[in-house]
Amino acid sequence: MPSNVRRDKATLLRISAFSAAALLFTVLVIAVRVRWVPMESIDRGVANSLNRLVAPSDALVQLMGGISRLGSFGVLGWFIAIASVVLLVRRQFRLALFLLATSLGGLVLDPVLKIAVGRLRPVVEQPVAHGGGNSFPSGHSLNSFICYAALVLVFLPALPARWRRPLLIAVGALVALIGFSRLALGVHFLSDVLGGWSLAVAWVGLCAGAFELWRYERGEQVTAPLVVGLAPEAADDLQLTSSHPPIPERELPLLHSRGSDDAPARADGDAATTRGSDSPRGSGLTRGSGTPRGSDLAAARTDGDAATTRGSDPMRGSGTPRGSESRRGRGWIVAGLGVAWVLTFGALVGLGVPLARYRAGNGNILGDSTIPHWFAGHRTDALGHVTIVGSEVGNTHAILAIGLAIGALALAVIRRWRPVVFLVTVMFGELSLFLGSAAIVGRARPDVENMDGPMPTSSFPSGHVAATICIWLVAAVLVMPRTRAWWRWLPVAAAVLMPLWVAVSRMYRGMHHPTDILGSCVLAGLWVFAAWWLLRPNHDLAEEPAPARTRPSESTIQSPSPSETTRAAQSPSPNPSPNAVIAP
C-alpha cells in the first residue's frame, strides 16, 4: 500500500474515532437530560449490583478507594506539575504548553458540565463513599483519561520502542480501573463514566490535533502520536536519566511534512538557489552578484515552492495556495481557537460562580455593593441622559453597526480576508463566551433600581462592556501597524475611553457590579489575544516588499566580468567615477 494511502487512512481513522467520541458524549448528554428510561434502568441496575458486591467487604472498599484516588485532582495535579517543571527545565516549552492546556481543559469541562447537566448522584442501599457536586460526567474518569493520556503522548519518545505498546496498555487499564472504582463506590452511574471517557477522547484528540498542525505550520514532521509521541526529536530531553541516540529521521513513521509531497517538483528550483553560491546560508547573498537570496528564491523556485511563500497563506486574498496546506493551516487555527475558547470559558466560570454564590451575588467584593448603591444615591436627569447613550453604544445593534463598518473598511483598504475573519471570529467568540458564561454563572443584578428594566441574561459578565472592548481592540490592532499618521491613535483612545464610558454607564444605571466589568475585561483580553495570535490579522504586512529607496540597492549594481576586472586593474582611470564598482 503506498505511503500516502496509509497516511490518509491513519488520519481518517483518528478523525473518525474523535468524532465518534464526541457524538457518543452528545447522545449521552441528551439521554441524561431527557431521563431516557432504558439508560436509567441500566444505570441503576449496575449501581445497585456493584454496591451489593462491594459494600460488605472492607478490603474491596479500601482497594476501590485507593484506585479512585489515582484519578483525583491531588494526584493528577502533582503529576502534571512535576512533568511541566521537567519540560520547562529541558526547554521543551511547546510540550509544556500542550500538557498544561490539555489538563486545564479537563478542569474546566468537568465543573461546567456538571452544573449545566445537573444530574444527581446515585442513591444506593449501603453508601460507602461520598461524592461532592453533581454526577454527570465523572470527573475522575474524565481527568484521569486526559492527564494520563497527555503524559503518555509527551513522554512516549523517551521510552524504547519495545516498551511503548505495553505502556499504552497499562495506562489504558489504569484509566479503566479508575472508572470502575467510581462505579463500585456508588458515586457515579455507568453513563457518567462513559460520558467522561468519551469527552476525554474528544478533548485529547482536539489538543493533539492542534499540536500536530502547529508542528506542520512550523515545517516540522507530523508523526503518529500513539506510535512515537508528539515530538520524537525531543527524545534526549525527555529522558529523566540516561540518554539514547536520537531516532534517525528515516525511522520516524512520517504522516506528513510540509512540502514533502512536492519535493521532486521543487528540486530544480532549490538547486538554482544553491549552485554557484559561495556564501553561507544565512548571509543572504549569492555568488556573482549582490542580489539578496530571497529575491533569487522568488525567481528561481517553481510552483511547488510558491506555496511556501505568498501563496501558502490560507486566508490571503491573492495567490493560489496548495489545498493540503490551506486545509491544514485552517485546521490548526480552528483547533487552537477551540482550545482557547474552552480555557477562556473556564476562566470566566471560575471567576463568576464564586461571585454569584457569595451572598446571593451581592457581596461587597471590590465594591460590588457599595458602588452601585453610591451611584443610585447620586442620580440626576443630566447623568441619566449621558449614561443611557453610554449604555446604548455598547448594545448589540450599535456593536453590529460598528463591526460592519470596520469590516467593510478593512476589506476595502487592506484587500485581504484575514483581518475580516479576525473581526468576525472575535465578535462571534465574544458573543458565545458571554452567553455561555452568563447562563452557567447566573448572577443576580445589583440590589438597586435597574434603570433599564429586567434583562434576559444574568449580571456576570457585562456583555456591553466585553463587546465594546473587543470591537475597539480589533480596530486598534488593524490600524496601528499600518500607518504613521497621528490619527492611528484614535482607535487606541477609543479602545480605552469607550469601554470606560460604557462600564460607568452600566454601573450607574444599576445593571452591573464592578466585578462584572472585571469579568468582561478577562473575557475580552484572553479571547482577543488568542484570536490575534492564531489568526495573525496583520500577516500581510510581513509579506509586502520593502519600499524603494532613492539610493540604488546593491542588487541593481552589476558585478564586473573577470575580463573587465583585469583591464580595470591594469589601466586605472585617472578620474574614477564615484559609483564605479571595483572588484577586490
Sequence and secondary structure as in RCSB ss.txt:
>XXXX:A:sequence
MPSNVRRDKATLLRISAFSAAALLFTVLVIAVRVRWVPMESIDRGVANSLNRLVAPSDALVQLMGGISRLGSFGV
LGWFIAIASVVLLVRRQFRLALFLLATSLGGLVLDPVLKIAVGRLRPVVEQPVAHGGGNSFPSGHSLNSFICYAA
LVLVFLPALPARWRRPLLIAVGALVALIGFSRLALGVHFLSDVLGGWSLAVAWVGLCAGAFELWRYERGEQVTAP
LVVGLAPEAADDLQLTSSHPPIPERELPLLHSRGSDDAPARADGDAATTRGSDSPRGSGLTRGSGTPRGSDLAAA
RTDGDAATTRGSDPMRGSGTPRGSESRRGRGWIVAGLGVAWVLTFGALVGLGVPLARYRAGNGNILGDSTIPHWF
AGHRTDALGHVTIVGSEVGNTHAILAIGLAIGALALAVIRRWRPVVFLVTVMFGELSLFLGSAAIVGRARPDVEN
MDGPMPTSSFPSGHVAATICIWLVAAVLVMPRTRAWWRWLPVAAAVLMPLWVAVSRMYRGMHHPTDILGSCVLAG
LWVFAAWWLLRPNHDLAEEPAPARTRPSESTIQSPSPSETTRAAQSPSPNPSPNAVIAP
>XXXX:A:secstr
  HHHHHHHHHHHHHHHHHHHHHHHHHHHHHHHHT HHHHHHHHHHHHHHHHHHTT HHHHHHHHHHHHTTSHHH
HHHHHHHHHHHHHHTT HHHHHHHHHHHHHHHHHHHHHHHHH       SS      S  SS HHHHHHHHHHHH
HHHHHGGGS HHHHHHHHHHHHHHHHHHHHHHHHTTSS HHHHHHHHHHHHHHHHHHHHHHHHHHHHTT EEE H
HHH S GGGHHHH SS       GGGS EEEETT TTHHHHHHHHHHHHTT  S TTT B TTS  BHHHHHHHH
  HHHHTTTGGG TT SSS   HHHHHHHHHHHHHHHHHHHHHHHHHHHHHHHHHHHGGGGT  GGGTTHHHHHH
HTT  HHHHHHHHHHHHTTSHHHHHHHHHHHHHHHHHHH  SHHHHHHHHHHHHHHHHHHHHHHHH     SS  
TT   SS SSS HHHHHHHHHHHHHHHHHGGG  SGGGHHHHHHHHHHHHHHHHHHHHTTS  HHHHHHHHHHHH
HHHHHHHHHH TTHHHHHS     SS  GGGS    HHHHHHHHHS  SS  TT     
